[in-house]
């Protein structure tokens, strides 16, 4: 999707308004207040159908001379925020318009970079929490191989942090705290399309109910200790 189309979708859906978008980011582009005011007047002129306002037009709304306006326009073009586009009308006559697309593109790049950085920070914090939780339950530091295994669950198998934590909890309940056991749990959950904590609850409750029924039937002949967990390492069809 082209940048112009994406920006238009944002505006039409009401996710962003032009003044709001500009006011939030012009400082980061090192656009000063006078330049910013000229840009806002240009946006206003364009909304009124005047896509190529002259320095004379700007002086009617700003306390600046035509020469000062011309210098600001030139400065904005030199810095890559503004450009002049040539187009043809229905009769093939050339006409010129100001385009602020280069500036909007720079703003969009800032937004995307900021979003990526925020996402990365959240991921790092979440991943770090998972490793700390495993070390807490294991009662020791994780080995490089163990860290690699957990990383594979996250990056390659695409397990969410909450699912990995749930699998660890299941292993703790079963008193089988090992990566092999947890890996088996995650493998079974993935086969059964378990993606949320609600799905986890359904699976674990189902297995524990089955385990209790088997223990009850067996206890009629030989006393069997009931266990409140499901053995995920048990071979089954």
NORURGI-V220047 format. One line per field, one symbol per residue. ss: DSSP state (2 for helix, 1 for strand, 0 for the rest). psi: psi as a letter, one per 30 degrees, with the letter a starting at -180 (. if undefined). A space follows every 10 residues. Layout:
BEGIN
ss->???
psi->???
END
This chain:
BEGIN
ss->0022222222 2200000222 2222202220 0022222222 2222222000 0000222220 0000022222 2222222200 0011111100 0001111110 2222222222 2222222222 2222222222 2222222200 0002222222 2222200000 2222222222 2220000022 2222222222 2000002222 2222222222 2222222200 0000000000 0000000
psi->kleeeeeeee eefgfkkeee eeeffeefgh kleeeeeeee eeeeeeffgj gikleeeeff fkhlleeeee eeeeeeeegg fklkkklkaf ggkklklkkg eeeeeeeeee eeeeeeeeee eeeeeeeeee eeeeeeefgl kkleeeeeee eeeeeefhkl eeeeeeeeee eeefhiilee eeeeeeeeee eghjflfeee eeeeeeeeee eeeeeeefff ekkkkkkglk jffkkl.
END
